[in-house]
């Protein structure tokens, strides 16, 4: 009798473990979000008030999302928001979009996090697979925007394509490549090229760009 009871308890334990693991896997299978999981965030309103919520950022819809009662919702009334803080990242509202403030100084580095939905691959010549990457692919699965806060279909992937911005002297300049970045700082091209080469700066790495912009501020 004891052996039967022990066996039943073991089966129940394993079933519970598998169920919990399945839930965890589902929770983290959210490639459309910037952060790996919803985390405690703080919203600071323009009137000085603050509010704490579990939050994340959807790179497909470019909207802040919060979790309430186990369900994700788009943040509304964003025109009243001054800034949002999630973990060690801060975001400000510019126009209708949130930009991450990666470096805050006289020369500020901002990141507009964006992503494209890649539908399942289609057969290509010679046995290959082709993919089409475009934000217009949303319509291909016939769902509304709110659905993109939920778990994505397993055969869809998300490609990140952030846009980087420099704000200097109250002007905004976007860049994704080295040549575009150098044009923002006329007269400093050779100095910046030397720094970029010496430190092997890659323009697809957030931490590298933070280092580069901090160097630009040191020149001032």
N, C-alpha and C positions, 0 to 999 in steps of 0.2 A: 504493500500500500504506500509506504514511504517512497519507494522507488518511482511509483506511478505519479505521485504528487510532485516529486522532484523533477520528473521529466516534463510534466505539464507546466511547471513554473519556468523551466528552461525554455520551453517552446514559446511561452508568453513573452519572456524576456527578449528572445531573439526577434520575435515578431515586432515588438515595440521598438527595438534597436533599428531594425530595417526601416520601419515606418518613419522614425525620427531622422534617420540618415537620408531617406528619400525627401523628407520635407526640407532638410538643410540644403540638399542638392538643388531642390527647386528654388529655394530662396536665393541662392547665389548664382543661379543660371539667368542672370539679368544683364546681358552684354550691352544693353542700351543705356545703362547707367554709368556715370563717371566713377563712382566709388563702388567698391566690392559689396557693400551692404548699406542699408539705411542706418544712419548714425545720428546721435544727438546733435541737433543744430539749433542755432539761435537766430531769430529774425529781429532786426533792429528797425523800428519804424521811424519815419521822418519826424514824428512828434516826440521821439525819445523813448517810447515804450518798447519793451522787448517781449518775445514769446519763444518758448522752447518747444521743438517738435522733432520727431524722427524724420530725417530728410535725406534726399539724394538729388542728383541732377540728371535729367534725361537728355542725352546728346542727340537723339533723333528729333525730338520735339523742341529742344532747347528751352525746356521749362524746368523750374524747380518743382519737386514732387515731395509730398509729405505723407507719412503713414499714420493712419488713424483707425483704430479698431481692426487692425490687420489688413486694411485696404489702402492702396495708394491713390492719392488725389493730386491733381495739378494745383499749385499755389495760385490763388486768384487775388485780385486787388493789389497787384504788384506795384502800381503807381504810388502806393503809400509807403513802400519799403525803401529804406536807406541802404541797408546792407544785410547780407546773410553770412553766417559763420558755420561751417561744418567741419568738425575735427580741427585741423590746423590750417584750413583754407578759408579765404574770405572772398565774397562775391559782391559786386555792386551792379546796380541796374543802369544800363546805358540804352536809351530808347526803350525797346520792349524786351531786350535780352539781358541776361546776366553774364557778366564777364568775371573771370577769376583774377584777383589782384595777386600776381606772382611776385612782383617787386614794387614796393611803394616808396617812391623817392621823387626827386626833381625830374628824373626820367623813370617813368612807371611802365612796367611790363604787365600787360593784360592778356588773358587768354580767352578766346571765344571758343568754347568746347562744342564741336559739332560732330555729327556722325552720319553715315549713309547706310541704309539697309540693303544688304546683299541677298537677293533671293536664291533659291536652290540652283545649283549649276545645271546647265543644259548640255546634252551631248554635243561635242565639237568634233571636227574632222580628226582623223588619225587616233581616235579613242580618247581624246582629251576632254576637258570640261571647261566650259566658258562661264564667266560670271558677269553680271551687269550690276554696277554699283551706282545708285542714284537715289536721292531722297524721294523722287517721284515714285519709287517702287512701293511706297505705302499702299497705293491703290490696288496693287497686284494681289493683295491678300484680303481685299474687301472688308476692312475694319475701320472704325473711326479712330481718331487720335488717342482717345482715352485708353484704348487697348494696348498701346505701346508702353504703358506703365506696368503691364503684366508680363508673365513669363513669355519669352519669344518662342515661336515654333523651332524645334530642334534643327530644322534644315535651313534656317535663316541665320545669317551672321551680321555683325555690325563692324564697319570699317571707320576708325576714328580719323577725322581730317580737321584738326583744330586750326584756327586762324589766330596768329599772334599780332598783338598791337602794341605800339609804343606811343605813350602820351607824353609829349614834351612841349612846354610853352603853350599849354591848353589846346594843342593840336593832336589829332589822332592819325597814326600812320600804321597801316597793316603790312605784314610781311610773312612769307613762308620760306623764303630762300635767302642765302647770304647776300646776293646782289641787291635784293630789295632792302635788306637791312642796312647795308652800307650807304645807300642813297639817302637814308634818314639823317646821316651824320656827315655832311660834306666837309671836307678838310681833314677828316679823321680816318679816311679809308685805309691808308697804309698802316697806321697804328693799330686799327682794329683787325686788319688782315693778319698782322703779326701775332696778335693775341689769339685769334681764332685758330691759326695754324699751330702755334705752340701748345695750346690746350686742347687741340683736336675737337673743337666745338662742333657738335652736330645740331642742325636746326630742326630735328625731329625729337629732341630730348629736352624736356622741360627744365631739368636741373642744369643743363648746359646753357640754356638761354638765360636762366636766372644768374648764372655766373657771369655771362657776357654783359648783361645789363648792369649788374653791380659794378663791373669794371668801367662801363661807360659813365656811371655816376662818380666814380673815383677820379675820372679825368676832369670833371667839372670842379 
